[in-house]
Amino acid sequence: MFSDKDGKNLDRIETLIGELCSIVGNISGEGLIKIDGSIDGDIKWKDDIIIGETALYNGNISCKNAKVNGRVKGNITCEDNLIIEPLGNISGDITVKHVTIKEGASLDGRCTMLINKIQD
């Protein structure tokens, strides 16, 4: 998760939605984003997303990798990895290649695993 395939410094958060910020509407972009505030809308992100423990997210998420430690009400699609941290709470379906659900986390929805297609 959060690998450096494109030469990006992925230890640096490029977009931060702070704890006191509230957004209504859809978001799209790229780079590492951390969400600590509240969002009501869908997000289509080309890179990785961190949902902080103070985050309240209401909408669908599409991204490369995600780490959830807050509350998400909506469906999540990750190209690679989804990690649900101990304070993470997801109410919705997830579609992922790999998923890690840590002790204390919750998922109320269906999980669909993406499978790499083997070419003959």
Buried (B, 14 or more C-beta within 10 A) or exposed (E): BBEEEEEBEBEEEBBBBEBEEEBEEEBEEBBBBBBBBBBBBBBBBEBBBBBBBBBBBBBBBBBBBBBBBBBBBBBBBBBBBBBBBEBBBBBBBBBBBEBEBEEEBEBEBEEEEEEEEEEE
